[in-house]
Amino acid sequence: MHHLEEPAQALAEMVRVTRHNGWVVVMEPDFDACFVDSPRRELSRKIQHLLTDTVRNGQMGRQLWALFLDAGLQDVTSEPIGGAFTDLATADRLLWLERTAR
């Protein structure tokens, strides 16, 4: 959803093809909630903001709940899931840290 131009349309299609009383489950990152532990605080903040701004909807994770409600879904829940990368190579592969820093 964070790459889509019209996430509400994509959700509407998911809802359309879901069986009656079925579930629609979406898991999306919120790049503003990514943190980089670095002694270079200003650089870390710039990378965080660039991560958010390099995708179409970098805050989609926090927007899903309202998107689901706007689509008319009921019994909507949102569960934030946190995690930590302890390996820079893995974090770079998933979050494009080096590319973003350049």
Beta strands, then each sheet from edge to edge (+ up, - down):
end
